[in-house]
Amino acid sequence: MTLLSSAPSPGRPPAAPARPSARASWHLGVNALVAGWLGLFVVGVFVHPFVPVARWLLVHLLLLGAVSNAIVIWSGHFAASVLRLPEADRGAPAAWRLGVLNAGAAAVVAGMVAGMWPVVLAGGGAVGGAVLAHAVWLVRLLKRALPARFSMTVRYYVAASSMLPAGAVLGVLMARGGHPDETAARMLVAHEFVNLLGWVGLTIAGTLITLWPTMLRTRVADGAERAARRALPLLVAGLALAAAAALAGPPPAAAAGVLLYAAGLAFAGTPWVREARGKPPRSFAPWSVALGCVWLAGSLVALAAVLVTAPSWSAVAERTPALTAPLAAGWIAQVLLGALSFLVPVVLGGGPAAVRAATAGLEGAWAARLTAGNVSLLLCVLPVPSTVRVVCSMVLLWVLVHFLVLLVRTVLRSRKARRSPASDAPAPVPAPLPGPPAGPDRHRLLGGVAAGLAVVVLAVAGGAALDTRSLPVLATSAAATGDGGEVTPTGETTTVEVTVKNMRFTPADVDVPAGDRLVVEFRNTGTDQHDLVLESGKRTGRLAPGDRETLDAGVIGRDLEGWCSVVGHRQMGMVFAVNVTDGDGTAAGGKDAGEPADSGHTGHTGGGEETPASGAAKDFDPMAEPAEGFEARDAVLPPAAGGTEPRTHRRTLTVRETEREVAPGVRQTLWTFGGTAPGPVLRGRVGDTFEITLVNDGSIGHSIDFHAGALAPDRPMRTIQPGESLTYRFTAERSGVWMYHCSTMPMSAHIANGMFGAVVVDPPDLPEADREYLLVQSESYLGARGGTADLGKIAAEKPDAVVFNGYANQYAHDPLTARVGERVRVWVLAAGPNRDTAFHVVGGQFDTLYEEGSYRLRPDDPGKGGAQVLGLAPASGGFVELAFPEAGSYPFVSHRMTDAERGAKGVFEVRR
């Protein structure tokens, strides 16, 4: 039985025509779509910090773009082959289906990025319609064909194609927004079930019935088709139960559906295991597919566990994003790349020798690639530092890019070889394919595995090196006594358990007889990341909530100080003391053993580091000029989206630790939402819904608090650890310019270090202005050069600079512009964390003043009133409007003049 018109039967080597065929040209053309979407995915990895719905975008570039195209192309090819209708999958109808599919996918992506739901609706309809037409074509193909042994494969494709339209409907409804959190969570999980496990999962299962033994170059196992036939009802029933439970039942009922689906896969996969045991994988394609199936198995177990333990569907929706990487990169992408590496050389053709050459071209360094990719992915799903997770993600990206480069190079070489005069000569009779690899091949295989591991080890080492701790610790011996001698060990061990409560160690001090070994069982019972550091240099790692670690402090001969090294935690009182006693309860240094540690000690400053005399504050000169070509942050406020119907605004805010210039020649490491401080500006109208996904790519815990929404803060404002994400949804019920900020303690440090931004909610019937600007005032408490904010200065409320939009005096160097007579609206937010503002335009008068949700002055004031200052307390906002009477330069300042002299000033440059 021939699986492909130019492909091998199970157990036989490829036999392709010597000359290019119409089928080969067709496949090169349509598979360019798959490669194109994969290329867009690579681009998306680099640009995703700068676009909305970034996480959604990456997932859908891969799955909706590349994978859906591959499914339609290759399921059509395999269906035509197993039904012995080899030309049926080509021609105008197939081209139209692919065209509509890609136009729809592009519309969905563009509509989501631009926030245009009608475009998403049209695109989702096109995608669902194209796949439904594909399903109808498959059914007609089945009716037209003679009975065939592997027609069960086509039935799997029909079942899979019936799933995607339902998933598209759910996706479009979610994009519309406005659903209660629990309803939105149910729709999301059901959408994932039918699309991932249905559309993708059933297609893969049906294809592996014949493709798997073909890749292994062995015969289809006895009973494989019978097992596939019996497994399909289990798979469909499991999916139906899981999706129905997601929409209308409890999570455990969906877990039963997932387990039934897993049982169906196990039933269908038993022959595949027998085939692999008889002929083990020896090349990239089968190993990639096999490892992908391992990731699927692990993900299904994890998914069932989530469904069984989650108290609500909202909790399920919050936990399932952790399975995105295992399913998308571990399972689907690996199966896709493995299948392409086997099938592309076959459809390129050119004879057996050419097929072998093309296969070899696609398998370059395959053992190293598979090892590096899978180990990196494993590290990404484990609780590792965020910098390690980032570099491992880059390794995964390198694996994908490397495959794309090999794919393009192989195709180009094949086409070049066809055009050469030598291709006109008769093809030589091919020699039999070589048998199992001999000793040297095994050595090369082991070498490739070692190379892949080496890449990951270097990446992990580099990422770990970047995750520097907040406090440097000068290691000194704990066994040294106060007079410089060494204590005599007693041979005894003092073991204590230390926990966390309300940002304090419990207990905060312990007594240890001189000469005893101290062992601390540290358990993080707090809600944020913590560690325990001793001045002797002994320390635990950064522990997530619920984690524990044993710290062996060694033999103790003197009093020791300890602390939590997470920025700001020591200053908030997370200190620890080890008191040495003489064994009778008396402190060795004369202090009573019961005397508490000095919890008021703050020791170090700026971000936990001692600020040197030559710190960044020494570099700050309010009169300094920036470098030539300086451009200020764009203060123009984009208009709210048109229309009167409530809209849903989706945005991903990724926490990043970024070193930036905050004044001429002054650089600080900021904690940012999306790479800038202030963070991105969000704007909408009363009634709009905001759906914000916070992704923590920092090195410590962070959170987000939107003043524009009113809801219980317990869960949406909770601190998430590095590598985690959460989605915050709220509806803007009231107008104003609202602050958002990190609310992780110490909150003042997180705000002062850059974690703040503005949400502008237009008042109803807000008249148009000729120009709108947004100015967010904040303070800079400069620490060490390139360091973080100085916590001592924050506590003392002594800022070095007060700035608009994150940079001192920037609009004095690069002024805002206006024309005479134009109506200029200036929105102002006082982000603090400590200082208020008195916004004033020198030479201007305000005829409109809107403060904290209410107009205090309008242009039609009967008393001809005006205003000179918009006074705002920290975290409050409003706007003023004015028209400039003549051309010239109009300074604007905070009329708290010491703040203006520290950098809170700029200029309106007004022209005629």
N, C-alpha and C positions, 0 to 999 in steps of 0.2 A: 504494500500500500504506500502510495507516495504522499507525504505530508505537504510538501511544497513542490511546485512545478520544477524548481531548480534546487531543491533541497534534498537531504538524505532521508531515506527511510530509516526507522530505528535500527541501529546496529550496522548501517552501511555508511561508507565515507561519502562526502559530498560529491555530486557529479553535475557540474554546471556547464552550459554551453560555452564554447570558446569565444563567441562573439556577443557583444552587448545585445540584449533583447529589449523589447518594448516593456516587458514586466520589470526589468532592472531599471530602466529609465524612470518608470512610474514610481518605483520604490525610492529611488534616489530623490526624486522631487518631493514626494509626500513626507518622507522621513526628515527632509530638511526642516519641515515645520516643527518636528520634535526637537531637533538640535537648536532651532531658533528660540523656542520657549525655554530650553535649558540655558541658552546664552542669556536670555532676559532674566532668568533666575539668578545667574551669576552677577549681572549688573545690579539686580535688586538687592543683593547682599551688601553691596557697597553704598547704595543710595538710600537704603531703607531708613536710616536715622533722620532723613530730611523729608520724608513723605508721610502722609497720614495712613492709618490702618496698615502699618508696616508689617506686622506679624501676619495679618490676613493676606497681604500682598505676596509675601514669600511663599506661603503655603499654596496659594492659588496659582501662582506662576508655575509651580512645579506640578500640582495635581490637576488643576483645571486645564492648564496649557499643555505641558509636555506629556503628562501621563494619559490624559483623555484622548489626545491625538494618537498616541501610540496604541491605545486600546482600539480605537475605531479602525486604524490602519491594519494592525496585525490580526485583530479578530476577524476582519473581513478576509484577509489573506488566508488564515488558517481555515476558516469556514469554507471558502471556495476550494481549498486544497483537499480537505478531508471528504468533501462531498463530490470530488472529482469534477469540478466545474472551474478549472484554473483561470479562466478569463473573466469570471463573474465579478471579481472585486475591483475591476478597473472601469474607466470610462466616465462619461459625463455625470451620471447619477452619483457615483462615489465622489467625484470632484466637488459636486454641489454640496453634498453632505459635509465634506471637510471644510468647504468654504464657509458655510453657514455656522458650523461649529466654531471656527476660528474667529469669525466676525463677532459671534455672540460672546466668546471668551474675552476678546479684546474690549467689547462694550462693558461687560461686567467689571473688568479690572479698571477701566477708565472711569466708569460711573462711581465705583466705590472710592477711588482715590479723589475724585472731584466732588464727592458727596451729592451726586445727581441720581436720585432713586429712579426716575423714569428711564434713564439710560440702563441702569441695572436691570430693571424689569424687562426692557426690550432684549438685552443681552441674555438674561436667564431664559427667556422664552425661546430665543434662537438656539441656545445650547440644548435645552430640553427637547425642542422640536427636531434638531439634527440627530440626536441619539435615539429618539423615538422612531424616526424614519429609518435609522440603522437597524433597529429591532424588527421593524416590519419587513425590511429587506432580508434579514436573516430568516424570518419565518417563511417567506416566499421561497427562499433558496432551499430550505428544508423540504418544502412541498414539491419543488421542481426536480430535486435530485433523486437518484436511485438509492435504495437502502445502502448505507455505508457503515462500516464497523465502528468508526469513531464519531458518528454523528452526535453522540452525547456531548462532545465538546461544543458543538453549535448550540445545543440547548442551554448550556452554561452561559454562553454569550447572550442568548435571548433573555435569560433571567437577569443577567447583569445589566443589560441595556434598559430593562424595564424599571430599574432602580433609580437611575440618574434623573429622569424627569421629576420624580417625587422629591429627590434631594434638591433639585433646582428650585422647585416651588417653595420649599422650606427656606432655602437661602435667600430668595427674593423677599419673602415675608420678613425675615430677620433684618434684611437691609432696610426695609421700610421703617423699622424702629417703632417706638412708642409702646412696646409690650411690657407688662410687669416682669420683674426680674425672674420669677420662677417660670413664667411662660417662655421668656427668651431663652432660659437655660434648657428647658425641655426641647424647644425647637432646635437649638444648637446640637444637643446630643443626638437627637433623631436624625438630623442632617448628616452628622458624622457617621452614624451607623449605616445609613443607606448608601452614602457615597463611598466611604472607605471600605467597609466590609462587603457591601453589595456590588456597586459598580466596579470597584477595583478588585476586591477579593474574589468574587465569583469568576471574573475574567481570568485572573491568574490561576485559580484552581482548574478551570476548564482547559487552559492552555498547557498546564504542566502534565496533563494526562498523556500527551504525545511529545511535547517539547522536551520534557525532562529525560526520558530514555534516549531521545535523539541526541541531546547534548552529551550524555554519557556514552554514546555510541554502543548501545545495547538494545535488546529487544524489550518491547513492552511486557511487563510482568503479567503472568496469567491472572485473570480476575480483575485487572485494573479497570476495564470498562464497566464491569459489574459493580465494583466498589464505587466508581464515580456515579453510576446511575442511582445507587442506593443513598449516596451521600447528598445528592442535590436537594431532595425534599427536606433533609435535616438542616441544611444550610439555609434554605429559604424560610423554613419554619422558625429557625432561630432568629434570623433577621427580622421577620415579621413580629415575633414576640418582643424582641428588644426595642424595635421602633415604636410599637404600640404602647409598651410600658413607658417609654420616654415621653410620649405625648399625653398619656392618660393614666399611668400607673405609678407605683413606687419604684425606686431604684433597684431593690432586690429582685423584682420581677424582670427587669431588664438584664440583671446578672444571669438569671436562668436562661434567657435568650442567648446571651453571649456564650454561655457554657454549652448550650445545644449547638450553636454555630461551631464552636471549637471541636465538639464531638464529630460533627460532619466533616470538618477538615481532617481530623485524625483518621476517620474511616476512609476518606478518599486518598489520604497520604500514605496509608500502610503499604500499598504496592510501590510507591516511590522510594520508601526506605529499603524495601527488598532489592529494588533495582540498583540503588546506590551501594548496598552491601555487596552485590555481585560484581559491580563495576564502579569502584570508588571514583569520585571526581578527581581530574588531573589537570584542569585548566581553569581559567578565570571564570568563564560563563557558568558552569555548574556550581563552582564554589560560591560565586556571588549570589546565585539564586538560593542555594542552600542556607547561606548565612542570613539572607533576607527572611527566609521562612523561620529561622530560629528567633529572629527579632519579633516576627509576628506572634509566635507562640508565647514569648515572654510578655508581649504587650497585651494579649488577650487575658492572660492570668492577672496582670496588673489591673486591667480594666474591670474584670469581674470583682477583684478585691475592692476597688474604688466604689463600685456600685453597691456592694454588700455593706460597706462601712459608712458611706456618706449619709448624713441625716436628711438631706434635701437635694433637689435637682440643682439648685444654685451651688451647693457644695460640690456636686459632680462636675459642673461646668468649670469651677475654679481649679479642680484637681486634674482634669483630663488634659489640659495643655502640656503637662509633663510627659504625656505619651505622644505628643506631636513628632518630636525628633525620632523616637524609636520606630514609629509607624511610617513617617514620610521618608526619612533618610535611611533608617535601618532596613525596613521591609520593602517599601514600594520602589525607592530609587535604586536599591541594589538589584532587585529583580529586573527592573527596566534596563539597567546598564548591562547586566549579565545576558539578558535576552538579545539586546541590540548587538553586543559583541559577537554573539553566535550567528544571528540572522543576517546582519549587514554583509559580511563576506559572502554568504550564500547568494543573496540577491545581486551582489556586484558581479558574480559569475566570472567567466574567463577561463574556466577549466579547473580541475582539482588542484593543480599547482598554484594557480592564482588564488583560489579560496584559502589554501593553507597559508600563503604569503600574507593575505589580508588578515586572516585570523591572528597570525603571529604579530602583525603590526598593531592590532588592537589589544594584545595581551602583554605589551611591554611593561616590565616591572610589576606584573599583576599581583604577585605575592606580597610585595611591599605595599602596594596600594590598598589591597584588601585588609592587611594587618593594620596599617596606619588608620584607615577609615573606621574600622570597627572598634579598635581600641580607643580612638579619639571619641567616637560616639558613646562608648560605654562611660568614659570619663565625663562627658557632657551631661549624662543623666544621673551621675553620682554627685553627692554634696561636696564639690570642690570649690576653691576660691574662684571668683568670677573671672579673674584674669586668666586662670588656667582654662576655664570654660571657653573664653574668647579665642585663645590660641588653638585650642582643640577644634573649635568651629572653623578656624582658618585652615587647619589640616584637612578637614572634611571638604572644604571648598576647593582646596588644591587637588584632592582626589577627583572631584567632578571636572574641574578645568582640565586636568591631565587627560581624562577620558575624552573630553570634547576635542582636545588637540589631536589625540591619536585618531579619533574618528574622522576628522577633517583631512588629516594627512593621508590616512588609508584610502579614503574615497578619491582624493586627488591623484594619488599614485596609481590607483586602479584605472581611472579614466585616462591617465597619460599612457599607461601601458597598452590600453586598447587602441589608442590612436597611432601607436608606433608601427612601422612597417613589419616588425617581427610578428605582430599579431596576425598577419595574413597567412603565416605559415601554419601547416597542420599542427594541431596540438599533439605533443608526444603522449604516448600511453603512460598514464600516471603509475608510479610505484605504489604499492600498498602503504597505507598509513603506518607510521611507526607504532610499536607496541608500547607497553608501560615504560615510564621513564626509568633509566638505569641509574646507577649510583651518582654520577656527576649531576644529573638532573635533580636528584633529591638534594644534593648539596646546594645547587642554585636555589631550589625552593626554600631551604632553610636559611640561606643567605638573604633571600628576599624578605622572609618573615623577620629576620634580625634587623634588616634595614628599616622596615616599617616600624618596628618597636623603637629603634633608635630615633626615628623622626618624632615619635610621640614623646619619648623621654626628653628630648631636647626642647620640645614645645612646652611640656609640663614644667621643666626646670626654668625656662624663660618666663612662663606665666607666674610661677611661684615667686620668682625673683622680683617681679613687678608688684606683687602684693605685699608691699612693705608695711610693717606694723607702725602704729601711731607713736609708740614710744621706744626710743633706743634704750637698751638696758646694758649697763656696764657690768659685766659678769665679775663678781667677787665671791670668794669662798664663804659659804654659810657657816663653815666650821671654825672660822677665825674668831677669836675672842676680841673684846674691846681693846686689850693692850697689844694686839697684833700676834698673839700666840695662837696655837691650835688647841681646841678642846679635846679631851680624851673621850673617845667613843664609849658609850655604855653598853652597846650591843642591843639596846632596846629600841622599839619603834613606837612612835606616837602616831596614831591614825585618826584623822578627823574628817568629817563630812561637811562640806561647805556648799550652800545653795544660794540662790538669788531671790530677793524679795524687795519690791519697790525700789529698784536701782540701788540696792545695798547687798553686800555679802552677809550671809547669815551662817555662822557667827562672823562678826567683823574682826575678831582677834582670837588667837588661841595661845594657850600656855604650853610650852615644851620644855621638859627638863634638859639642862645643858648636857650635850653629848648624845641625846637621843636622835634617831633618824625620824624625820617628819614626812609622812605620806598624807597628801590631801586628796580626798575623793571629791572632786568638783562636779556638781550637777547643775546645769543651767535650767533653773525653774522660772526664769524670767520670760519676757515676751520679745526680747531682742537678742542679737548676738552678743556674747560676752567671752572673756577669757580671764585668766588669773596669772599675773606676772609678779615674780618676786625680784627684789633688787639684786639678788645673787645671780640672776640670769636664767633661773629655772622658770618655765612658763608652760601653760597649756596652749593648745591651738584655739582658734576662734570657734566657739561652739554655738550651734544653732539651738533654739529653744527645745528643751527635752533631751539634749545630748549630754553625755558625761565623759569625764576623762580623769585618769589618775595622775597626779603630779608628785613625783618623788623629789622632795626638796633637799635630800641628803642629810648629813649630820649637822645639827644646829648648835652653834657656839655663841651666837649673838642675836640681838633683836633684829628683825627684818621687816621692811615695809613691802607691801604688795598693793596691786591695783588692777583695774581693768584697763586695758590699753586702747579700747575703742574710743575714738575721738570724743572728748567731752565727758565720758563716763567717770573718769577719775575726779574731774572738777565737780561733778554732781554728787560725790560722796562715795563712789565705789572704791573704797580703800580697805586694806586688809593689813593686819599686824600679827607678827609672830613674836611673842614675848618669851624670852628665855628665863627659866626659874632655876633655883638651886636644888630643886627636888622637894622642897618643903612649902612650896607655894609662894616663896619670896622671890621677887625678880632679881636676876643676877646683877643687874645694874642698880639695885636699890629701889626700884619702882615697885609698887604693889602690883602683884600679878593680875589683880582684878581691875586695874585702871584701864579704861578703854583707850583704843587707839585714837590718834589725832585725826578724826574724820574731817576736820576742816582743812587739812593740808592739801594744797593744790599743786605744789611742786613746780611742775612744768607748765608751759603756756602753749601758744599757738598750735592747735591741733594735736596737743600732747607732746610737742617738741619744744625744747628750750629755745626761745627766740634769741639769736645772737645780737650783739650790739649793732651789727651791720645788716639787720633784717630789712624787709621790704619797706618798712616805714621810713628808714633812712634814705631810700631811693625816691620817696614821694615828694615832688615839688609841685605845688598847685599852679605855679607859673610856667611849668615846663611845656614845651611844644612837642606834639607827636611827630613821628617820622614823616617824611615827605610822602604824599599820596594817601595819607590817612583818610579813611571813610568811617563816619559815625554809623552806629546801628540805625537802621531805617526806623524812624519813629512814626511813619505814616500808618494810620489804622485802616486796614482794608474794610470795605463796607460789608455789612451783613448780607447774606445771600438773599436774593429776591424772592418774591412770592409772599403770600399771606398764610399759607398752611404751615403748621408746626413742622420743623425739620429735625432730623437726627444728625448730630455732629459726632463723627468717630475720629479719634486721634490716638496715636501711640506715643507716650512720653517715656523715653528711655533714660534712666539715670546713668550719667557718665561723669567720671572724674577727669576734669580737663584743665590743663594749665593755660591760662589766658592772661593777656595784658589788661589791667584794670585802670591804669593811668599811664602816661608816657614813661616808659622805662621800668614799670612796676608790674611784676608778674606774680600771680597767685594760683594755686591749685583749687579750682572751684568744684563743688558738687552741683551738678546741673540737671535740669529736666530737658533732655534733647540737645545738650551741648552748649546752651547759651544761658546766661544769667542777666536779666530775667528770662524765664522760660518762654515757650511759644505763646502768642496771644490767641485766645479763643474768643469768638464773637458770635452772638446769636440774638434771638428775640424771646420775649416772654412766651412760654409754652414749648420752646424747643427742648429736645432731649440731648444730653451730652453723654457719650459713651467713651470713656477714657481708659485705655489700657496702660498701666504702669509696669514697666519692665526694669528690674534692678540689675544693671550691669556694673554697679559700683562694687566696693570692697567691704561695705558695712550695710546694716539694715537701713531702709528708708521707707517713707510712706507718703501719702498725699491727702491734703484736706482742701476741699473746694468750698469756699464760703458761699458760692452761688447756688449750692444745693442744700436742702434741709432734709437730713435723714440721720438715723442713729449711727454714731461713728464707730461702733464696736468692730465691725468687720470691714467696711469699705475703707476706713482710715487706718487699718492695722499696719504695723510694720512688716515688710516682707524682706527676706534675706537675699543676699546676692544670688543671681540666677533665677529668682522667682518672679512671678508676675501676678497682677490682679486687675480686674476690670471694675471701674467705678462708674456707676450710672446715676444720673440725677436729672430732674426736669427743672428748668429755670422758671420759677413761679413769680419772681420779682426782678425788677430792672435795677441796674446800677453797674458800677465797675467793681468787681469782686476780686479779692485776693485768693490765690491758691498757693499752698506751700507744703513743705515736708513737716509733719507733726511728730516725728520721732524725737525722743528726748536725747540730749538737751535741744529743745526746739530752737532756742535763740542761736545756737551754733549752726544748725542746719540752714536756717534762713539767712544768717549772716554770711554763710559760705556759698550762697547762690541759689538756694532751692526755693524759689518763689516765682510767681507770674500773675497774669491778670486774665480775668474772664469779663468781657464786656457784654452786658445784656441790655439791648436798646429799650428805652421807655417806649410805650405805645405812641404811635404817630410822631416819632422823632423827626423833625424837619431836616431836610438835607442841608449840609454845609458845603462850602466850596473846598475846604480842606479839613481833615481830621488828623490829629496827632495823639499819641499816647505816650505819657511820661510816667515811668515807675521810679519813685525815689527809694533808695536804699542806702545802707551804710557799709563801709569797708573797714574792718578791724584787721589791719595788716599784720601777718605773722612773719615767719622766715621767708627769705626769697624763694619763690616757687612753692611755698608751703600753704597751709590752710589758715583760716582765721585764728586770731589770738583770743583764746577763751577768757583770759584775764581782762583784756580790754572790753570784751562783750559784757562781762559781769559788772565791770565798773562803768559801763555806758560811755566809753571814751573812744569814739571812732576816729580813725585817721582821715577818712574821706567820707563825704556824703555826695551821692552821685545820682544822675538821672540815667536810667536804662543801662546801668552796669559799668559806666566808664566816666571818670572824672572829667568835667568840662568839655565833653566831646562835642556838644552842640555850640560851644564857643569856637571850636576849631573848624567845625563843619556845620554851619548854621542851618536851621530850618527855614523854609522859604514861604512867602506869601506875596500877594499883590494888593495894592491899595484898594480898599473897598470890599475885598473878599470877606465872607463870613468864615472865620477860623474857629473850629471847636477843638479844645485841648482837654483830653481826658487825663486825669492825674490819679495815681494810686500811691499811697504811702505804705510801702512794704515793710519798713522798719529794718531790723526787729524792734528798735527802741525809739527812734526819733520821729516826731511829727513833722509836718511841712506847712509852710505858709506861701503858697504859690502866687507869684506876682509877676506881671509883665511891666517892665519899666517903660513909661510913656504910653501905656495902654490902659483902657478901662473896660471892665466886663459888663455887658448888658444882660448876660444870662449866667446864672450860677445854679448848678445842680449838685447837691451834696447828699450822699448816702440815701439815694432813692427818692429824693424830693427836690422840686424846684424851689429855690429861695428867691430867685429873681428871674424875670422874663423881660424881653425887649419892650413889651407893651405896658410896663409898670406905670400905673397912673401918676405916681409921684416922681416920675423921671429918675428913679433910683438907679444907681450903679454900684459896682463892687470893685475893690482893689486887690483882694486877697481871697483865695480859696484855702481855708484852714482845715487841715485833715489830721486826725490822730492816727497812730500806727494802725494799719490794716483797714483804713477807710479810704473811700474814693469818691470822685465826682467829676464834673466837667465844667468848663467855663467857655463862653463864646465872646468874641470881640471882632471888630473890624479896624484895621489900621488906617489912620486918616491920611498919612502921607508916606512917601518912600523914606527909607532909612533903616538903621539897625536898632532893634528893640531888644535889649537884654531881658531874659526871664530868669528868675531866681527863686529859691526858698528865702523868704524874708526873715527867716531866722538867720541873721547875717553871718554868724560864724560858720554855719553850714554852707552858705553860698561861697564863702571864702575857702571852704574845704573841697569844693568841686560841684556843688549843686547850682550850677548856672549854665546858661546857654544864650543863644541869640536867635531872634527872628530877623532874617534879611528880607526886607519888604521892597518890592520893585513896583513900578507903575504898570 
